């Protein structure tokens, strides 16, 4: 007999070689029908895997993220089989599950897959799924595996890098694929599929390798769930920040300027400025000092910090000066510069903490295929700050930064979020710089702060930065998509690399601890996410134009200007639409421009020295005084923009 411990702490005894599905059936037949994946002692297993030792078992359904991962991983196998049956010259490579769905990278040879192929692939996938074929894992020798893929150089390359005795395959129906495992019981659970798109992808992400076709798809256990997802995609298209940015005249791109280098138009520049001023005001209250650093730095600066070793391949080529052997780089990070600012003076423990903040623009060479609007660019501005503190100050400083991040989220309408504590990968410690002792201290400090602040957090191993652990905030937008926004990192390593010191109360030199933080992350990416989250209907305090004044005819232009002046005196951002158009057309276009309030000016309004107000979306507030309208604006802003 073996003892199986369930998540609730209960222990059940089973015969040796019982499977996770046997355990599920012992709980209830109804529950077992919904179980599609499992993990045993922290390792993903099949529901049919024999359990031979005591251990902890977790059973997953479609409602668990792990269940969805198994479902979509299995669906990728079905996609691969469909492609193999439809396109005899296709060479399969890899096909993982992703956050929403799955993909498979394929060399289609002479065939160029396009949307016209999608229906045939979907039909073939559903035909395979209806066969209710079991997913079965089996081991193979390296010789057997290489023989199976003798005509596929991609699979051969993968197998060559595997150790004999660790190679496994997954079989279902007439199809087999190199695979480590993690599947649903059988194909019949897949009831609805959709091929979403195709894109180019280099083999193993290296632009020097052959280009493949990446086929993206998604699947569900019920047709109605696919229908709901496709409706969500349609809404996402309407909210696409690239589309809204153009419509709202916020930013543009130019081929002559270069890919991934956004140009901010007047309205977008004003939006950025308001966000910067908002954060600067909060930072000033929190004791930050603003600094400015150059856009370039000597290569040696980034070698010292470790960024050159980490980002060298993703950096722009070095800038050579007339002086022999002198090289500069466009800066990939602001932190080395801030370390040198700290190093410009000798500090006492009485001077700490030092909090340096900068809206610093950095540059990284992203491959052209990875660029995407404002969310993936080659030049971006970070709302960066670095705090240099003593060990005794670390806990308070870290928690104060958490408060600042929560203030930012609350003021911008991000209410649904979790915190992610990102730690080292204990199996791959060579990825990180710094001593184990300091890493242990840094990781514990972040965990303590998350607990003390009552954050809803999860721990993710292997997600730490190369120089230190971090606390990331994972925000769900209005469409339920997860974004990483806001990050705080504890760093013992850079102070050592730059030999940063302060004089302690014992009159000896000590090493400060460094906190990296960026509530927005990058201005570009943050604005993109905010655009899609709000569909362009920003919080009122942030809107470029809070009210547009629409006069019924030219006769009321003078009164319109008077209203404008009174609103501006109350620091309300407004403009007058002077065009000789019908009031209906002006209202329609004001709606498209997302103006929160429309002020209608006609004969009655001028006569009574009032205004008629209409909200974006159609709500009519009727005829009110200018003073009443100003109070409405101020009250709405005060509800979201709290004092820090």
N, C-alpha and C positions, 0 to 999 in steps of 0.2 A: 504493500500500500504506500501511496505518497500523500503528503499533506499539501494542499493547495490553499494559499492565503488569498482572499478576495479583497478588493479595495476598502470595504467596510471593516476590515480586520478579522472577519470571521474565517475560520479554517475548516475545510472540508476534506474528507479522505476519499481517494479514488484508487482504482486498480492502476498499477504501473502501465504506461502506454495509453492511458485515457487522453482524449484530445480536448482542446479548448471548447469545441462544440459539445462534447459530452458534459463538460462542466456547465455550459450554458443551459443545456436541456435539464440538468438537475435543478436549476433555479426555476425555470418554467419553460414549457414548450413555446409559449407566445414570445417570450424574450429571445429564445434561441432562434426563432425565425427571423429576428431582426439583427442578430449578431453577424458581422461581416469581416471582422478582423480581431486580432488579439496581440498582446505582448506578454512575454513570460520572463520574469526577472529583468525587465527593462529592455528586452530584445523583441523586435517584431517577429511574430511567428504566424503560420497559417492556422486557420481554424481546425485543420485536420492534422496538425503536427502532433505526434505522440509525445506526451510529457513523461519523462522518465525519472525525475528527481523532485524533491520538495521545492516549492518556490511560490512566488507571488504572480498572480495572473490578473490581467485587466482585459475585459471584453469590450469591444467597440461596436457601435452601430453607426448608421449613416449620420446620426446627430452629433457624433464626435469628430473632431478634426482628423484624428488618426483613422477613423473609419472612412472619411472622405478620401484621405490619401491612398488607402488601399483600394478603394473603389476606382479612383482615377488612374492609379498605377495599373490596375487590371485592365481598364478601358484602353490604356495605351497599347497593351498587348493585342487587344481586339483590333484596334486601328492598324497595328503593324500587320496582322494577318490579312485584314481587308486589302491593304495596299499590296501585299505580296501576291494575293490572288488576282487583283485587278491589273497590276503592272508587273509583268514578268521580268523586266530588266531592272527593277528597283533593288537597291541595296540598302538594307536597314542599318542604322547605327545605334542611337540611344533614344529612349523615350520615357522620361520621368513624369510623375505627377507634379503639378505646380499648385500655387495657391488657389486658383480657380480653374480646374480642369487638368489638361495634360497636353503634351506635344510629342511628336516623333520626328527626328531628323533623318532625312532620307535622301539618297542619291538616286534621282529618277532617271538618270541617263539622258536620253534625248527628249524625253517627255517633259513639258513645262506644265506643272499642275497649276490650275487656276480655279476660280469659283465654279466654273462649269463642271468641274469634277466632284464638287462637294456632295451633291445629291447621291451620286453612285457610291461614293465611299460610305456615306451614312447608311444607305440601303444595305450594303454588304455587311457593315458592322452589326446592324440589327438582325440580319439573317443569321450571322454567327452567334449572336447573343441568344437568340431564341433556341439554339441547340442545347442550352443548359450544360455546356461542357465544363467539367471540373478543372480547376487550376491545380496542377500537380508539380511539385518540386522534385528534382533528382540531381544527384552529383554526377560529374563527368571528369575524366582525366584531361590533362592539357592536350594530349595527343588527339583524343576524341573530339574535343572542342575545336581544335585547329582544323581537323578533318572536316567537320560540319561546315565550317566557314572558309573553306579553301578558296572560294571565289569572291570573298568579301574582305577587302583589305582593312576596312574600318573595324569590324568585329575581331579580325586577326590581331590588329594592333592592341585592342583591349585585352585579349586573351594572353598575348605575349607578356603583358605587365602583371599577370596574375600568377599566384603560386599554385603549383600542382597540389591538389587536395583541397583547394578552397573554391573550386569552380562549380557552379550550379546552374541548372537550366530550369525553365518553367515550361511545361507542356499544357496545351489545351487544344481540343479538337485535333486537327492535323498540323498544328503550328507549334513550333518550339522557339524559345528565345533565351539568350544569355541573361541571367537574372539572379539577384541575391534574395528575392522573396518579398513577401508582404502583399498577399492577394486576397480577394473575396472568395467565397467557396466555389462559385461557378458563374459562368457568363450570363445565366438567365436572370440574375439580379439587375442587370443593365437593361432598362426599359426605354430610355430615351437618349439619343445622341445628337450632337450638332457639331459639324466642322465649322470653326469660327473664322479662320484666316490661314494664309500661308505667308511665310517670310523667308528671306535668305538667312543662313547661319553658317559660319565657318566651322569646320570640323574641330571639335575641342576648343572652340572659342578663339582660335589663332588665325589671324587674317592671312598668314602665309600658307595655310592649309586649304584644301579644296572647299568650295562653297556648296552647301547642301540646301535642301528645301525643308523648312520647319513647318510641319502641319500641326496647327493648334485645334484642339477640340475640347468638348465638355460633355459630360453624361450625367444622368440622374436615374434614380430608382423609380421615378414616377414622371409621366409626361407633363403633368401640371406644374411640376417644379422646373422643368426646362422652359415651359411657357413663361413662368414668372421671371426666370433668369433672363430670357430674351427681352422681356419688357424692361427689365432693369438696364440691360445694355442699351436699349433705345434711349432711355432717360440719360444714361451716361454720355451718349453721343451729343445730346442737347447741352449737356453740362461741360463738354470737352473744353478745357481751358484755352486751347489753341483757337477754337471757334469763338468763344466768348471774348478772348483777348482782342481778337480782330474786330468783333462787333462793338465792343466798348472802347476801342481805340486806346488800348493800354500798352501794347508792345508789338514789335514786328521783327522779322529776320530779313537779312539781305545776303544774297550769294556773294556779292562783292566784299562785304565785311567778313563773311565766313560762317560756316556751319557752327551751330551751338553757341553763337555769340548774340544774345538778344539785344535789340535796340529798344529802349524805353521811350515811348511817346509821352507828350506832356501830361496826359491824364494818368498814365502809368507811373511816371516819375513822381507826380504829386501823391499818388497812392503809396509808393515806396517811402516817400518822405514822411507821410503821416505815421506809417508803421514804425519807422526809425525813431521819430520824435516820441511816439507812445512808449517805446521801450527805453529810450534815453531818459525820459522823465522818471520811470520806475527805477532804472539803474542809479540815477542820481540820488534818489531817496535811499537806496540800498548801499550807498557808499562807493560806487564804482567811479573810476576816473577814465575819461576817454583818451585814447592814444591814436596815433596814425603811423602806419608803417609803409615802406615802399612796396611796389608791386613785384619787385625782383630782389634776389639776394644771392650772395656768392654760393656756389655749389657746396663749398665746405660747410656752410651753415646747416644745410639739409643733410649732409653726411653726418655731422655731429648729432643732429636730432634723431637720425634714423629714418627720416622721411625719404631720403634719396634711395636707400635700399628697398623701402616699401613701395614708393611711388615712382621710382626712376623710369620704369618702363612705360608708365602712364603720363609722364611729364612731356612737355614740349621740349624740343631739342635745346641744348645749352646755348646761351647767347655769348658769343666770343667778342672780346674787346680787342683794340689794337695792341694791348699789352700781351706778350707771349704767355701762354698757359693760364690766362685769367678767364674764368668761366662764371656766368651768372645763369640763374634759372628763374623763370616765372614762378612765383611762390605757390606751392601746392597747399600750404598751411600757414596760418598766422602765428601759431604757438612758438616757433623758434625765435621769431622777431620779438615777441613779448618776453621771452626768457632773457634776451639781450637788453631789453629795456629795464627789467628787474636788475640785471647785472651792472647797470650803469652807476649804481651807488651801493654803499654798504649799509645794510639795514639792521636795526635792532629788533628784538622780539616785541618791543613797545610800538614799533612802526607797523607791525603786521596785524591783520591781513592787508596785503596790497591787492587791489582788484582793478585790473586793466581791461577795458572794453574797447572794441573797435568793430565797425562795420567794414571788414576787410575783404577785398576781392581776391580770390585765388583762382588758379588755372590748372586744369588737368586735361590731358589729351584723351578724350573719349572717342572710341571708334565711331565712324559715321553711322553705322547701322544701329548703334545703341542710343544715339541722340533722340530726344523726344520732347519737343516743345520746351517748356521751362523746367520740366522735371529732370531732365538729363542734358546738361549743357557743358561747355568747355570753359566758361568763365562765369563764376558765381560769387555772390557776396554773402559772407557768413556774419551773423550777429554774434561775433565771437567775444568771449571774455575769458580771462585766466586769473584765478585767485591763488595767491601765494600765501600760505598760512602755516602756523605751527601745528604740531600734532594735537594739542589741546583745543585748537580752534576748528579742526576738521569737521567734527560732527555738526556744530552749529552752522558753519558756512555751507555745508552740503544741504542741510535742511532749509536754509534760507533760499538757496537756489531752487529747491523744489517748490517753495512758496511762490517764487517769481514765475516759474513755468506754469503753475496752476492759475496764477493771475492772468497770464497771457491767454491761456486756453479759455478761461471764463469770459474774458472780454471779447473774444472772437467767436464764441458759440461752439467751441469744441467741448462737448459735455460727456461724450462716451469714449473713455480711454482706459487702458491698463498700462501698468509700468512693467518694463522688462529689465531684470537684472542680468546683465551680460557678463559671463565669467569666462575664464580660460577653458580651453579644451585640454583636459588632463592627459589625453593620449597624444597630444601634438604640441608639447611645451616649447619646442624649438621655434615656433612661430612668433614667440613673444620675447621682448627684451626686458631686462630687470631681474632682480633676485626673487626667489620664491617667497622669502620672508616678507618683502614689501608687497608682493602680489597678495599674499594672505591677508595682510593688514588692510589693503585697499578694498578687497572683496568684502571683508567683514564690515568695514565702515559703510559701504553702500547697502548691504543687507540690513544693518541696524537702522539706518536712516529710513529705509522703505517701511520697515516694521513700525518704527516710532511715529511716522507721519500717517500711518493707517492706510497706506496705498494698497490698492488691489494689484498685486504684482505676481509675475511668474519668473522663474529662473531659467535662463538659457545658457547652457555651457557651449563654449566654442565661439561665442558671438562678441567677445571682448575686442577692444582695439588692440593693436600690437604692443602698445605701451602701457595699457591699463584697463581695468574693468570699467563698466559704465552702467548708467541707468538711462534707458531709453523709454520714451513715452509713445505708446502705440495707440493712435487715435482712429476711431471709426467715423467715417464721414456719413453724410445724409443717405448715401446709397449702400451703407454697410461695408464699404471697403476699408481695409486697414492700412494706415500710413504711419511710418515712423516720423514723429515730430518731437523735437526737443530732446536734447541729450546732455547728460552730466557725467563727467569722467574723473576718476581719482588717479593721479599720476605721481608715482615716486621716482620714475625713471628719468624724465627730462631734467629735473633738478640735479640729478647726479651727472648726466651727460654734459650739462652746461656749468657744472660746478657752482650752483646757486647756494648761497649761504646767508645766514643772519646770526647776529651775536645774541646769545641767550642770556638769561639772568645770571648764569654762572660765568659770564664773560668769555665763554668758549663759542666757537663757530658751530652752527648746526645747519642741517639741510631742511629747507622748507618743503611742504607738500604742495603740489599743484593741482588745482581743480580746473578742468576745461568745461565750459558750458556754452550752449547755444539754444535758447528757447525756440527760435524760428528754425534753426538749422541753416538753410540758405534762403535768402530773400526770394530768389527765383522759384525754387521748389515750393516754398511756403505759400506764395501768392497763387501758384498753380493749384495747389490743393484747396486753398481757401475759395478760389473761383469755382471749383467744381463742387465743393461742399455747399456753398451758398447759391449756386447757379448764377453768380454775379450779383446777387442781392446781399451785398456786404452789410455788416452792422452799420447802423445809421452814422455813428461817429467816424466811420472810415470811408464812407461813400464820397467819391470825387465831387458829385453834385447832390446836395440833400433835397433841393427843391428846384423845380423849373417853373418859371412864370410864363403862362400862356395867355396872351391878350387876344380877345375875340376879333378886334380890328385895330388898325393903325391909330384910331382915335384915342385909344387907351394906353398908348405907349408911355406917355408922360407919367401916368399913375403907376404903370408897371415899374418904371425906373425908381419911383419913390418907394414902392414896396421893396424893391431890390436893395436900396440903400438902407432901409430900416432893418431888413434881415441881416445884411452884412454887419451892421452896427452890433447886432446880437451874435455875431460870429457864426452865422448860418451860411453855409456855402450854397449859393443860388445863382441862377442865370436866367436871362430873359430870351425867349424865342420870338424874335422880331419878324420872322418870315411871313410873307403874305400867303399863308395857307389856311385851309379851313381848320377850325378848332378840333374837329374830329381827327384829322390827319395829324395834327400836333400831339394830341393825346395818344394816338396809336404809336407814334414814333418815340414819345417820352416813355411809354411802357416798354418798348423794345430796348431803350437805353437804360432800363432798370432804375430810372429816377424814383426815389422813394415817395416823393410828394409832388403833385401837380397843383399849381395855384392858377385858378381861372380868373381872369380880369375882364369885366364887361361894364355895361352902363350901371347896373345896380350896385356892383362892388365899389365903383368909383364914387357913386352918389352917397353910399353909407360909410365910406372909408373903411371897407372890410375886404375880405378875400374869400373866394369859394375854394375849398380844398378837397382834393381827391387823392387817395393813397394808391400806390402801385398795387395792381391787382384788382382795382375797381371800387374799393370802399369809398363812399362819399361822406365826408365829414361836414358838409354843408357850408353855410356862410358864417365866418367867424372873424374876430378882430386879429390884427397882425400880432398883437401881444399874446392872445390866446394860442396862436399858432407857434410862436416862439416857445411858450411854455410846454406845448406838446412835444416839440423837438427836444428840449432840454430834459424833459422827464423820460423820454424814450432812451436817450443817450445814457442817462444816469442809471437806468436799469441794467445796462450791460457793462458800461465802462466804470467800474468801481475804483475807488482810491486804493493805491497800493501802500 
